Amino acid sequence: LRMLQVKLIVTGDDFGYCPRRNQGIVDCFLAGVVSNVSLLVNGSAAADAAKLARRYSIPIGLHANLSEGSPVCEVLKKDSSLLNQHGFFHGKMGFRTALSKGLLNMSEVKQELKAQVELFRELTGHLPPHMDGHQHVHVLPEVRHIFAEVLQEYGIKYTRVPIEPGLHNCDWIPPSLMDFYLGVEADSFNTVDVFTKHGIRWPDIYIGLSTMGKNMSVSNIWNAIDTAITEFTAKAPSPTHPLPQSRTVTIELMVHPGYPSVPPIGGCGEGPDDFSQSWERLHELQTLIKPELQSHYKARNIQLCSFKDL
């Protein structure tokens, strides 16, 4: 493992959610502990986030959102299968329920995803180098095909496939959440072929479910990285990830640092959610900026980077 060069993309998700989230992510970027961000274009502070990214040269991609708040596509704001009776997206679990009942119109999913790419381009002046899904909607059945088509049409090369090595051994995750994570994992396994067929790429390793919120600690991040690298190097080369002999392994660590949201400010149209208002965001920020985490990276030849550095 010592000889292995590791490229680590630390992505701050939900950039644009609220001014306090933006500030927390920027503070982490300036401290050198977040190297990439994922923008919610329907977030209440998205325009501000795009300005901050430009001001500080923060590498930025798109956090496609079909589950929280309001659509950005004008046509879909009034009447669409993507909306509940209150006129907002169906929610993290509501979206999955509506999908499983066959209630979602996939052409509307495509319309909204394209509108979000276009709004991203309008806000930042460029197309997103990477695009993933808020609450992992992009790996869901049916949606994964539409998502892959949109990425291919725009020439967006990179995405996220949330399959986390060692997840099954994380006994601190409560059963209800673990069920959700295992669902995300199963959906992700079924998405690999679809993304591969459309020429889309993603890092060798994904981490972030086991290290979210109050579960984040320096040792926890460390163990997750170690476990993942050990498992990755033990694996035989696969078609999507040939030759670990190249001795470079790429990892994306998904993080959600920020200062807690104070309602009514924040969110994607409905105000900030509980996770956003909780102390857990601040806990992530405080953990990420600990010097012993950085010294770990240096000792193990881990270089922080963004998708455009791959």
C-alpha positions in Angstrom: 0.0 0.0 0.0 2.9 2.3 0.7 3.8 2.6 -3.0 0.3 3.2 -4.1 -0.5 6.7 -5.1 -4.0 7.8 -4.0 -5.9 10.6 -5.6 -8.7 11.7 -3.2 -11.6 13.8 -4.3 -13.3 15.2 -1.3 -16.7 16.5 -2.5 -18.7 18.9 -0.5 -22.3 18.1 -1.5 -25.3 20.5 -1.4 -23.4 23.6 -2.3 -26.0 26.3 -2.8 -28.4 24.9 -0.2 -28.1 28.0 2.0 -25.6 30.8 2.8 -24.3 29.0 5.9 -23.7 25.8 4.0 -21.9 27.7 1.3 -19.7 29.4 3.9 -18.9 26.1 5.6 -17.9 24.5 2.3 -15.8 27.5 1.3 -14.0 27.5 4.7 -13.2 23.8 4.2 -12.0 24.4 0.6 -9.7 27.3 1.8 -8.4 25.0 4.6 -7.5 22.5 1.9 -9.8 19.7 3.1 -12.5 19.8 0.5 -11.2 19.7 -3.1 -14.4 19.7 -5.1 -18.1 20.7 -4.7 -21.5 19.6 -6.0 -24.0 22.3 -6.7 -27.8 22.1 -6.1 -29.0 24.5 -8.8 -32.4 24.7 -7.2 -30.9 25.6 -3.8 -31.9 29.0 -2.4 -28.3 30.2 -2.4 -27.2 28.6 -5.7 -26.3 31.9 -7.5 -24.2 32.9 -4.4 -22.5 29.5 -4.4 -21.6 29.8 -8.1 -20.0 33.3 -7.4 -18.0 31.9 -4.5 -16.8 29.0 -6.7 -15.6 31.5 -9.3 -14.0 33.8 -6.7 -12.0 31.0 -5.0 -11.5 28.8 -8.1 -13.4 25.9 -6.5 -13.9 23.0 -8.9 -17.6 22.6 -9.2 -20.0 19.9 -10.6 -23.8 19.4 -10.6 -25.8 17.7 -7.8 -28.9 16.8 -9.8 -32.0 17.1 -7.7 -35.3 15.4 -8.4 -36.4 14.8 -4.8 -36.1 18.0 -2.7 -37.8 21.3 -3.3 -39.0 22.7 -6.7 -38.0 21.9 -10.3 -36.0 24.5 -12.2 -37.8 23.8 -15.5 -40.6 26.4 -15.9 -43.0 24.0 -17.6 -42.7 21.4 -14.8 -43.3 23.9 -12.0 -47.1 24.0 -12.6 -48.0 20.5 -13.5 -45.9 17.4 -13.6 -45.6 13.8 -12.4 -42.5 14.9 -10.4 -44.6 17.0 -8.0 -46.7 16.1 -5.0 -50.0 17.7 -4.1 -48.2 20.6 -2.5 -46.3 21.4 -5.7 -42.9 20.2 -4.6 -40.8 17.2 -5.5 -41.9 14.0 -3.8 -39.1 13.8 -1.2 -36.3 11.2 -0.7 -38.5 8.3 0.0 -41.6 9.7 -1.8 -39.7 9.8 -5.1 -38.8 6.2 -4.7 -42.4 5.2 -3.9 -43.8 7.2 -6.9 -41.1 5.6 -9.1 -41.9 2.0 -8.0 -45.6 2.7 -8.6 -44.9 3.8 -12.2 -46.2 7.3 -11.5 -43.2 9.2 -12.8 -43.0 10.4 -16.4 -39.4 9.7 -17.6 -39.6 12.4 -20.3 -40.2 14.9 -17.5 -37.2 13.5 -15.6 -35.1 14.1 -18.7 -36.6 17.6 -19.2 -35.7 18.5 -15.6 -32.2 17.1 -15.7 -31.4 19.0 -18.9 -32.9 22.2 -17.4 -30.6 21.7 -14.4 -27.5 21.3 -16.6 -28.5 24.4 -18.5 -29.0 26.4 -15.3 -25.7 25.2 -14.0 -24.0 26.4 -17.2 -25.8 29.8 -16.9 -24.6 30.2 -13.3 -21.0 29.0 -13.7 -20.2 29.7 -17.3 -19.3 26.1 -18.1 -20.8 22.6 -18.2 -20.3 20.4 -15.1 -17.2 18.2 -15.3 -19.1 15.7 -13.0 -22.8 15.2 -12.2 -24.3 13.0 -9.5 -27.7 12.7 -7.8 -29.0 14.3 -4.7 -30.1 11.5 -2.3 -28.7 9.1 -4.9 -31.7 9.3 -7.3 -29.4 8.9 -10.3 -28.9 5.2 -9.7 -32.6 4.3 -9.4 -34.3 2.0 -11.9 -35.3 3.8 -15.1 -33.8 7.1 -13.9 -30.3 5.7 -14.4 -30.9 5.3 -18.1 -32.2 8.9 -18.5 -29.4 10.2 -16.4 -26.8 8.4 -18.5 -28.4 9.7 -21.7 -28.2 13.3 -20.4 -24.5 12.9 -19.4 -23.7 11.4 -22.8 -25.6 14.2 -24.7 -23.7 16.9 -22.9 -20.4 15.1 -22.8 -20.2 15.1 -19.0 -17.6 12.4 -18.3 -17.8 11.7 -14.6 -20.4 10.6 -12.1 -20.6 8.9 -8.7 -21.5 5.2 -8.1 -22.3 4.9 -4.4 -21.0 1.4 -3.6 -19.0 1.7 -0.4 -16.5 -1.0 0.5 -16.9 -2.3 4.1 -20.4 -0.7 4.5 -21.8 -4.0 5.7 -19.5 -4.0 8.7 -20.5 -0.6 10.0 -22.5 -1.6 13.0 -23.0 2.0 14.2 -25.5 2.7 11.4 -29.1 2.4 12.6 -31.1 -0.4 10.9 -33.5 1.9 9.1 -30.7 3.9 7.6 -28.7 0.7 6.7 -31.7 -0.6 4.8 -31.8 2.6 2.8 -28.0 2.4 2.2 -28.2 -1.2 1.1 -31.0 -0.2 -1.3 -28.7 2.5 -2.8 -25.9 -0.1 -3.0 -28.1 -2.6 -4.9 -29.3 0.1 -7.3 -25.7 1.1 -7.8 -24.6 -2.4 -8.8 -27.5 -2.5 -11.3 -26.3 0.9 -12.7 -22.7 0.0 -13.5 -23.5 -1.6 -16.9 -25.7 1.3 -17.9 -23.1 4.0 -17.1 -20.3 1.9 -18.7 -22.3 1.5 -21.9 -22.7 5.3 -22.1 -19.0 5.8 -21.7 -19.4 7.4 -18.2 -16.6 7.1 -15.7 -16.3 7.3 -11.9 -13.6 7.0 -9.3 -12.3 3.5 -8.4 -13.7 3.9 -4.8 -16.6 5.7 -3.2 -16.8 6.5 0.5 -19.2 8.7 2.4 -22.2 6.7 3.7 -20.5 5.4 6.8 -18.8 8.7 7.6 -21.9 11.0 7.5 -22.8 13.5 10.1 -22.3 12.4 13.7 -20.5 9.2 12.5 -17.6 11.2 11.0 -14.3 11.1 12.9 -10.7 11.1 11.8 -10.3 7.4 12.5 -13.5 6.6 10.8 -12.5 8.3 7.6 -9.1 6.7 7.9 -10.5 3.2 8.3 -12.9 3.7 5.4 -10.0 4.7 3.1 -7.8 1.9 4.3 -10.5 -0.8 4.0 -11.4 0.5 0.5 -7.8 0.5 -0.7 -7.1 -2.9 0.7 -10.2 -4.4 -0.9 -9.5 -2.6 -4.2 -5.9 -3.8 -4.5 -6.9 -7.4 -3.6 -9.4 -7.5 -6.4 -8.5 -8.9 -9.8 -8.5 -6.3 -12.5 -12.0 -5.7 -14.0 -13.1 -4.3 -17.4 -14.1 -1.0 -15.8 -11.0 -0.7 -13.6 -8.1 -2.4 -15.4 -4.6 -2.7 -14.0 -4.1 -1.6 -10.4 -0.5 -2.0 -11.6 -0.7 1.6 -12.7 -0.4 2.1 -8.9 -2.8 5.0 -8.8 -6.2 4.6 -7.1 -8.9 7.3 -7.2 -11.3 7.8 -4.4 -14.3 10.1 -3.9 -15.2 10.9 -0.3 -18.6 12.5 -0.1 -19.0 15.0 2.7 -21.6 17.5 4.0 -19.9 20.2 6.0 -21.5 23.5 6.8 -22.8 25.8 9.6 -26.3 24.8 10.6 -29.1 26.3 8.6 -31.4 28.8 10.4 -34.9 28.7 9.1 -36.6 30.1 7.1 -33.4 30.6 5.1 -32.2 27.7 3.1 -33.4 24.7 1.3 -34.6 24.2 -2.3 -38.0 25.9 -2.1 -39.4 24.4 1.1 -37.0 25.6 3.7 -34.0 23.7 5.2 -34.4 20.0 6.3 -33.5 18.6 9.7 -30.0 17.4 8.8 -29.3 20.9 7.5 -30.3 22.5 10.8 -28.6 20.0 13.0 -25.1 20.2 14.6 -24.0 17.3 12.4 -23.0 19.6 9.6 -20.7 21.6 11.9 -19.3 18.3 13.3 -18.3 17.3 9.8 -16.6 20.7 9.2 -14.7 20.5 12.5 -13.6 16.9 11.8 -12.4 17.6 8.3 -10.2 20.5 9.3 -8.4 18.6 12.0 -4.6 18.7 11.3 -4.2 15.0 12.1 -6.4 14.2 9.1 -4.1 16.2 6.8 -0.9 14.7 8.3 -2.4 11.3 7.6 -2.9 12.2 3.9 0.7 13.3 3.6 2.1 10.2 5.3 0.1 7.9 3.0 0.9 9.7 -0.3 -2.7 10.9 -0.7 -3.2 13.8 -3.0 -6.4 15.8 -2.9 -7.8 16.7 -6.3 -11.0 17.3 -8.3 -12.5 15.4 -11.2 -10.8 17.6 -13.8 -7.4 16.4 -12.4 -8.2 12.7 -13.1 
